[in-house]
């Protein structure tokens, strides 16, 4: 017989814990119980997890707002965290660790919210030439983790395009709270909407038709040389792109050819 999970009374002790592992565990269980017998209490406990996390990272977030953050030390601190907690840590710092509890109806070919891992984001930052004069666009930006981190660490003008209006608003709120003015978030469907021009694009499995989305970048790419970080693409369908011999897990680096064949 399967063992019952922790009760809400037991979780109440964890949501105020200073241990990030406790908070991560409590949040994951609360998400599973979002439609349980007492959804109001689940929602209240879930919000308390977020409040605890905000308090735990208050000093670090203040340094981000004031522009005094030591970025190299910050990255080193993230990489020193246990692998299983590393992404939760950076998401708590950015205040994007706790997505909405309620469901939202996605298109049939869209992938449910699945944030990029820190490794993929750092891979893109290490290999893209990004600075204050470059622009970065995340296609399917979710809660804004990639956009916020890129804006913070590179100083680039970073934009996220996301279909779910709840996630867009949460992203904007997180950016305002951190004082990251070099960010913007657009509510749009990347399958059909006009895509912003950029120097670097990032696409972390937002839809099942990644190659089709990449094809739609041909028009902005014809105006500038671009870099794209995306899952494996069928380059026969996007001949204006060439693959670089660099990859992180399933994220591949592509660059536009000097004379795009569009």
Residue pairs with C-beta under 8 A, 6 or more apart in sequence:
5 29
5 32
5 33
6 14
6 29
8 33
8 38
8 41
8 42
8 45
11 26
11 29
11 30
11 45
12 45
14 22
14 23
14 25
14 26
15 23
15 26
15 30
15 45
15 46
15 48
15 49
15 52
16 48
16 52
17 23
17 26
17 52
18 52
18 56
20 53
20 56
20 85
20 88
20 89
20 92
21 85
23 49
23 52
23 53
23 88
23 92
24 85
24 88
26 45
26 49
27 46
27 49
27 97
27 98
30 42
30 45
30 46
30 49
30 101
31 46
31 101
33 42
34 42
34 43
34 46
34 101
34 102
36 42
42 101
43 101
46 98
46 101
49 98
50 95
50 97
50 98
53 92
53 95
53 97
53 98
54 61
54 95
56 92
57 92
57 93
60 69
60 74
60 93
61 93
61 95
61 177
61 178
63 69
63 70
64 93
64 152
64 178
64 179
64 180
65 177
65 178
65 179
66 179
67 179
69 152
71 152
71 153
75 122
75 153
78 86
78 89
78 90
78 118
79 86
79 118
81 89
86 118
87 115
87 117
87 118
88 97
90 118
90 145
90 149
91 97
91 115
91 143
91 145
94 144
94 145
94 148
94 149
94 174
94 178
95 173
95 174
95 177
95 178
96 115
96 142
96 143
96 144
96 145
96 148
96 170
96 171
96 174
99 113
99 142
99 143
99 167
99 170
100 166
100 167
100 170
104 164
104 166
106 112
106 163
106 164
107 163
107 189
107 191
107 207
109 191
109 207
109 208
109 209
110 163
110 206
110 207
110 208
111 140
111 205
111 206
111 207
111 208
113 142
113 143
113 164
113 167
114 142
114 204
114 205
115 142
115 143
115 145
115 146
115 204
116 145
116 146
116 202
116 204
117 249
118 149
119 248
119 249
120 204
120 229
120 248
120 249
120 251
121 145
121 146
121 149
121 150
123 229
123 246
123 248
123 251
124 146
124 150
124 200
124 202
124 229
124 251
124 253
125 149
125 150
125 153
125 154
127 227
127 229
127 244
127 246
127 253
128 134
128 136
128 199
128 200
128 227
128 229
129 199
129 200
129 227
130 136
130 150
130 154
130 155
130 156
130 199
130 200
131 154
131 155
131 156
132 155
132 156
132 157
132 182
134 154
134 156
134 157
134 199
134 200
135 156
135 157
135 158
135 159
135 196
135 197
135 198
135 199
135 200
136 147
136 150
136 151
136 154
136 156
136 157
136 158
136 159
136 198
136 199
136 200
136 201
136 202
137 158
137 159
137 160
137 161
137 195
137 196
137 198
137 200
137 201
137 202
138 144
138 146
138 147
138 150
138 158
138 159
138 160
138 161
138 201
138 202
138 203
138 204
139 161
139 190
139 195
139 201
139 202
139 203
139 206
139 213
140 161
140 162
140 163
140 190
140 203
140 204
140 205
140 206
140 207
141 147
141 160
141 161
141 162
141 167
141 171
141 185
142 160
142 162
142 164
142 167
142 171
143 167
143 170
143 171
143 174
144 160
144 162
144 167
144 170
144 171
144 172
144 174
144 175
144 183
144 185
146 160
146 202
146 204
147 158
147 159
147 160
147 171
147 175
147 183
147 185
148 158
148 171
148 174
148 175
148 178
148 180
148 183
150 156
150 158
150 202
151 157
151 158
151 175
151 180
151 182
151 183
152 178
152 180
155 182
156 182
156 199
156 200
157 182
158 182
158 183
158 184
159 183
159 184
159 185
159 186
159 196
159 198
160 168
160 171
160 183
160 184
160 185
160 186
161 185
161 186
161 188
161 190
161 193
161 195
161 196
162 168
162 171
162 185
162 186
162 187
162 188
163 187
163 188
163 189
163 190
165 187
168 185
168 186
168 187
171 183
171 185
172 185
175 181
175 183
175 185
186 193
186 196
190 206
190 207
190 213
191 207
191 209
191 212
191 213
195 216
195 217
195 220
196 220
197 220
197 223
197 224
198 220
198 226
199 224
199 225
199 226
199 227
200 226
200 227
200 228
200 229
201 217
201 226
201 227
201 228
201 229
201 230
202 228
202 229
202 230
203 210
203 213
203 214
203 228
203 229
203 230
203 231
204 229
204 230
204 231
204 251
205 231
205 250
206 213
207 213
210 230
210 231
210 233
211 233
211 234
211 237
211 238
212 237
214 228
214 230
214 233
214 237
214 238
214 241
214 254
215 237
215 238
217 226
217 228
218 238
218 240
218 260
218 262
219 262
220 226
221 240
221 256
221 260
221 262
222 240
222 260
222 262
225 255
225 256
225 258
226 255
226 256
227 253
227 254
227 255
227 256
228 241
228 253
228 254
228 255
228 256
229 251
229 252
229 253
229 254
230 251
230 252
230 254
231 250
231 251
231 252
232 250
232 252
233 241
233 252
233 254
235 241
235 242
235 243
239 257
239 261
240 256
240 257
240 260
240 261
240 262
241 254
241 255
241 256
241 257
242 254
242 255
242 256
242 257
243 252
243 253
243 254
244 252
244 253
244 254
244 255
246 252
246 253
247 253
